[in-house]
Amino acid sequence: MIPITRIIGASCDGLDTHKSKYFKMGLSKATNGLFKPITICDPFARNCEWADPHTNDMNENTKAKHHLDALEFLKGYPSEYFDLVLFDPPFSPIQAERRYECGLENIYTQGGYLSKVYFECARILKVNGKFLKLGYNSNRPHSSLVLKEMWVTCFGGNRNDVIMSLWNKEQTSILDYSHGIF
Ligand SMILES: C[S@@+](CC[C@H](N)C(=O)[O-])C[C@H]1O[C@@H](n2cnc3c(N)ncnc32)[C@H](O)[C@@H]1O
């Protein structure tokens, strides 16, 4: 059994996820209260600077240090480099297109895009590194990741809940990253 906490969200949480109560709870758990310096990567950072300088957002009008497509950004890092990956993309094709103006060609409409991004996130995480995922589901991102804790934030009205899940990268075998070569 993993712990699941239900949180009442604030309507003012808006686009700045990193300012919300639930995000801070997850970050605190993922970083052990930020007691020791850790290396963080954020491929969909918008204006969140927790992972600085490893922040990326395709939108050039954000505070991210890099403005690449997330997959290209992640591919630029060596394996087992980060203690934590923050994963907060648009939550749906409609959000990607309308809320973040990513266009019709987005992370949901390009075949296999998300599984490639998940693969890269798992690859760049150290063993025992953490993956903090926000979205509308708690699907397992990669076979090397084990679910540790979840938070469900409810906003009332007709808004969807936000599901935040914390994953731990377990010891892996080369087969996890072989793309079927072996
Ligand atoms: C939910 S917001 C991130 C919010 C941020 N984590 C925070 O705490 O405020 C998602 C961001 O992903 C960016 N994005 C969408 N598709 C992308 C892609 N393929 N590559 C890089 N960034 C992308 C959008 O521009 C948007 O700013």
The ligand as a Gaussian input file, in Angstrom:
#p B3LYP/6-31G(d) Opt

LIG

0 1
 C        2.025000      22.799000     -16.953000
 S        3.127000      23.942000     -17.698000
 C        4.522000      23.880000     -16.619000
 C        4.284000      24.614000     -15.315000
 C        5.511000      24.648000     -14.432000
 N        5.998000      23.322000     -14.125000
 C        5.235000      25.393000     -13.131000
 O        5.471000      24.812000     -12.052000
 O        4.785000      26.533000     -13.174000
 C        3.661000      23.029000     -19.111000
 C        4.725000      23.740000     -19.976000
 O        5.214000      22.792000     -20.940000
 C        5.611000      23.518000     -22.096000
 N        5.702000      22.543000     -23.213000
 C        4.685000      21.948000     -23.859000
 N        5.138000      21.090000     -24.792000
 C        6.496000      21.136000     -24.736000
 C        7.538000      20.450000     -25.433000
 N        7.279000      19.548000     -26.387000
 N        8.809000      20.728000     -25.085000
 C        9.090000      21.649000     -24.124000
 N        8.148000      22.328000     -23.444000
 C        6.858000      22.076000     -23.723000
 C        4.549000      24.594000     -22.265000
 O        5.060000      25.690000     -22.986000
 C        4.201000      24.922000     -20.792000
 O        4.854000      26.111000     -20.365000

